[in-house]
Amino acid sequence: MGRNWIRRQASCGFVMVLATVIFSCFLIGVTGQDGQAMSAEEKSKIRDQILEMFDHAYNSYMKYAYPADELMPLSCKGRVRGLEPNRGDIDDSLGKFSLTLIDSLDTLVLLNKLDEFEEGVKKTISDVRFDNDIVVSVFETNIRVLGGLLGAHVMADVLKQRGEKMQWYRDELLHMAKELGYRLLPAFNTTSGLPYPRVNLRYGVVGPLSRTGTESDTCTACAGTMILEFAALSRLSGDTIFEDHARKALDVLWEKRQRGSDLVGTVINIHNGDWVRRDSGVGAGIDSYYEYLMKAYILLGDKVYLERFNTHYSAIMKYISQPPLLLNVHMHNPTVHVRSWMDSLLAFFPGLQVLRGDLKPAIETHEMLYQVTKQHKFLPEAFTSEFRVHWGQHPLRPEFAESTYFLYKATGDPYYLKVGQSIVEKLNTHTRVPCGFAAVQDVRTGSHEDRMDSFFLAEMFKYLYLLFSEKSQLPIDIDDYIFTTEAHLLPVSLSKAQPPCHSNNTESQASREDDLFLYSCPSAQTLFPNNPTFAKTIRDGYKYLTGVGRSQQTAPISGIELPLHDTGLEPLEFLKSIGISLAPLTELGSSIRASATQDSQKGVYKLKLVAEVSQAPEQEEVTPLIVQLISPPFLGRTVLTAGPAKFGMDLTKQEHGVKGSIAKSDPYTACGPIQNAVELQGHIALALRGDCMFAVKARHLQEAGAVGVIFIDHREGTSSVETPLFQMVGDGDSTDDITVPLVFLFSKEGATLTAALHEHHNVDVLLLPKEKQLEKPEKLNIKFRLTKEGEFGEGEVESTTIKFVLEQSEVTTETDAEGKDAAAASSTGTCTPPQKDPELNP
């Protein structure tokens, strides 16, 4: 997304001020390359469909959920934190502040729903309060709520200045944003300047009532995705404290980068700045850190952010980018890949590459992602480098639509309109439900999850609507704004509101000055002169990447020439030793023999290599495990299907499984120091999925003395019946130190286990492969007799009475001759032998 830049000298160096439109440098005349260009009528029809879909989602939220934070589209009710089952870190987005309404406000303006916008602003002002005793994610609250308030304030101010709407508005949303900013500031009270990941909106961090502040780690994106919102708040309110803190956090991350590779890790210690997870990529945990360096330069005009971004970008393209793939590497040894799968959040990266002007890899990666959506309908939350499903969820993420929009604006290629159309159709066909749109629990089964995150309204509908709209059809000049990572709109004119500069200079990267797009405005004509089909040319190489759409044709047999002399057959033996078999020409048909006759010469033989290729299975085979409840009253009759881990004890090699009593860990997510280590000692720990990696939880619980761990899914409604099992993976580092058995239960099976623990307090379980489960007892035979006179032992009381209530049809009763009368009595009701003490007779 190119811009024309005007450079001006300021007291603290060059400041780039945005002067004109976002896309003006890119757009060139491009006709349809993958079919006919889309007509204005077709685009209008799709645009109307998008508006109807937004109305369905927004109105469902307002009807069934407001003032709750989010809509539960399957239950047709609001999600209120504390009233619904805990989902782990996902719930940290919820702060009892009508999240979805605030996140949607500037979308209402962009979609020309100005009456709804004005009504929504009034509701926000009158109903929303931030003085809540609740712990929230600093990152999510910043990008969704603070960003939403700022974007809505900017829109309200624009409309007011036009004299059309909002004449009553007196900056109330800006005042609310400032209040929220101050409630987030305690998170930055660390020795390093990196923020805590969570804060209590009322009590801050660390205090006795805050219930937070014990965390020591945060993700790179969590610390590095504050500058746009905090700087905008500072420049709109005149209070520099917010920008100062966000800038300081970015300075720390920059200083802590690996100097040899210029990469950063995924998780960092907020107190000493040491890297906790050293895997480096462009997806979850890091993604928006890179995005905000580039966009901070665009929004604020500070050259230092661009220089840092360019430094990181060169490293990304050198080590992480393997077009069309983007694979995580180790930051200290970037030639080593730490995993063979990618997460869906990296789908934003082609859009960022468009901002950078690097169109070729953007087109390549986007095409790869599109092929994955063709295969699975949506982007799975994670997928392998062979494009198989790794994690099957799809929570209606907008990143792929975002990159589609940016690529269309950069190239003008109607191919991307067709991609956008497919997104619209799949959402309507596969996620629409009567009360909104439901996330996909597993793309392989199409099952739904009872959630509709606020970003669906904040981002998805913005990008889709903009994709099919002309500038003249929008209520604002979109080129005057930059999108935050939550797609909130901030005006680029903020670069003129320059606060006092601080010392955060970045060393010059002289060796990279030959890069064409370090500072210049890229254009497609410069990149691909006189070639309007450049995008199609790039895409064609990845058209059948996943195998979808490829015609089933037998590949031609390729010939190879080997110098096989009469007396030297060593090459044949060598090829055979590495698994290649060669067939003589006489066995391959007349046409091949004829060709060989023409080309052969003495001492040289033309041989044909024939290979059989079979399609790999869609997913790796997972050995099902079980959690079998063996203590009374279950006695092996309750069996829960569980998934395995790729690390820890291999239960398939344990003849009798692992037995133990279960106990809940505290904290339940097991992401921090275990508070109830004494209680867990020698027990099998229960821990909730979310907040951190499985390996991190396992280490904490193993160190606390647990002999095994049962992880329970934090996503409500999941079950092994509806969702395929998967294997838990490590954190990218060695997991050889984890030796306890680890199993995973979906939420429904987990609820059965936790309910048993709540009711009976002492529950023993057996962890073992499903094929080795203990036989379930069908009946229990109880023998009893009446005690004879004089048979009481010392200290026994003769007056003891025990009542047996036994159903005749369900119980087998065996008695001695002396107990016949009692047995008869028990078969008809209650047996109460006076002055006698029945005993169980083994």
C-alpha positions, 0 to 999 in steps of 0.5 A: 500500500504505497503513499507519496511522502513529504519529508520535513526536518524536525527537531529530532530528525526526519519525520515522514508526513503522509500527504496523499492517498494510501493506494495511489502509487499502486493502482494501474489498469488491470483487466481480468486475468483469471476470467472476466472482470466483475461488473459494477452490478455484480459488485453491488449485489455482493456488497448488498449481501455483505450489508445484510450479513452484517445486519444479521450479526450486529442485530443478533448481538444487540437483540440477544446479547447486549450489554454482554461482551459477546454473542453466543450464536447457538444459545442465542444469548450473551456471554457474561464472564463468570456466568459461563464455563471458563474458557481460559485465556480467551475470556481475558478479552471480556471485561463487562464493557459491551465489547462487541458494541465498542468494537463495531462502532466505526464499522457502522460508519464505514458501512453507511449505517450512520443512524445505528452508529449514533445510537450505538455511541449513545448506548456506549456513553450511557451504559459502559463503565470501566470500574470493574473488578475484573482481570483482562488482557492488556493486549486485547483490551487495547486493540479492541476497546481502546482502539474501538473508542478512538476509532469511534471518536474520530468518526463521530468528530468527522460526522459532527464537523460535516454538520450531518450527525452527532451535533450533540457529541462533546468528545465523550468517547475520547474521555472514556478512552483516556480513562481506560488508558489510565486503567491499563497503565499499571501494567507497565510498572515493571523493571523492564518497561514491558507490560504485564499481560493482564491487569485488573480494571479496578485494582491494577496489578500486584495489589492484594485485590488485583488477582493478577501480577504474578505473571513473569512472561508476555508474548512479543505481540502483547508487548509490542502492539500498543503504540498505535492506540497509545500514541493516538490517545496521547496526540488526541488528548495531549497527554504524552504518558501513553505514547511514552510507555508504548514507545519504551516497550518497543525500545526494549523489544528492539534491544533484546532482538538477537543481534546475529539474526535480527529476529525476536522470540515469541515469549519474553520475561517482563522483568529481566527481558530474557527470552522464554520461547525462542522460536521466531515467525510471523504468526501467533505471538509475534505477528502484530509487533512487526505490523505496528513497527511499519504502521507506527511509521505511517501514522506517526512519521517517526523514521526509527520505526521504519528502520527497525521494521526494515531490519526485521523484514530483511531477516524474515525474508532471509530465514522465515520466508520460504515462498509460499511458506512462512515457517518458524525458526530458532532465533539464535540458530535461524537455519533450524526450523522448530516446527512444520506447521503454520498458524492462521494468524500469519494470513495478515502478512501478505497485507503487510508485505503490500504495505512494504511494496513487496508484491511477489512474495505477498501474492505467493503466500496469499495464493497458498492460503487461498488453496488451503481454504479451497481444500478445507473451506476455511483456514484451519487454526493451524495447518502443516507444510503439507497443508493438512489440518493441525488444529481444526478450529476456525473462529471466523478470523479476518486476516485472510480477507484483510490480505485479499483486500490489500492485494486487490487495492495494490494490483486491481486484479479482479481475481481477488474479487473472486476470492472475496466472493468465495469468502462471503459465500462460505461464511453464509453457507457454513457459519450462518445460524439463526442468531448470528454467525458461529465459529467453526469448531473443526473444519473437517467436520463443519461442526459449530462452536458457540462463539462469535468474537467481536473481531468478526464485526470489527474486521471481517465486514470492514475488509469485505465491504471495502473490497467491493466498494468504490471510494465514492461509495464510502462516507469517508476518504479511506486513504486518510486513515490507517488500520490498526490490527483490529481494523480501527481507523486512525487518521494519518494526520496525527503525524503532524501532532508531534509530541516531545521526541525521546532518545530511541535512535536505531543504528543505521543499516547502511548495507541495506540502502540498495533496497528499492523500497526502504523509503520510496513509494512502490508501484506495480509498474516499477515492479512489473513493467508493461506486464498487467498479468504479473499477478497471474503469472506468479499465482500460476506456480501455486495453483494446484499446491494442495492438489485441489482442482488438479486433473488426475493425469498420469505423469509422463515417464522421465528419462535419465542417462547414466554412464553404465559401461559394459564392465562397470555396474557400480552406479546400478548398485548405488542407486539400488542401495538408496531405494531406486529401482531401474527397469531395462528398456525392454520392459517399458514398451515399444515406444520407449525402445524405439526412442532408445534405439535412436539415441543410444550409443555404445557404452551408454544405456537410457533407462527409465525411472518409474515411481509410484506416488500415493497421496498422503492421508489427510491427518496423522493417525492418533492412538486414542487413550482413555481416562477410566474412573476406577474408584467407587461408585464408578468401578471402571464403568465410566470411560472417557476418550482422551487424546495423546501427547507427542512428549512425556511418558508413552502410555502405549508402552505401559502394560498396566497404564498409570493409576492415581487420584485426581486433583485440580491445579491452582492456578487451573491453567497451570501457566504460573507457579503452582500454588497447591503443590502439596495437594498435587504431590503424587496425584494426577493433576487436572489443568485447563487448556489455554494461556500457555503451551502444553509443555509449559503446563506439564513442566510446572505440574511435574515440578509440583510432584504430579504423577500425570496430567489431564488437560481439559479443553477450555472451548465449551461444547467440544467432545471426542464424538464430534471432534477428531482427536489430536496429539498435543505438541511441545513448545519448540524446545526439547521436551525430553525433561517431561516424563509424566503421562499427558492426556487431553480431554475435550470439554464435555468429557472434562466436565464429566471428570470434574463433576465426579471430583466435585461430588465425590472428592476422592476419585481414582483414575487409570490412564491407558490406551483404549485397547487396554481398558479394564473390563466394565463389571456388569453386576455386584453380588453382595453376600450378607448374614445376620449375626448370631447371639454372642458373636459381637466382638469387643467394643461392638454395640448390639443396638446398631441397625443398618437398613438395606433397601434392595430391589428384587429385580436387580440384586442377587442375594445369597444368605446362610440358613440363618439369614433366610428370613432377613433375605425375604424381608430385604426383598420386599422393602427394608431389612431392620433386624433388631439388636443384630448387626449385619456384616458383609460376608466376603 
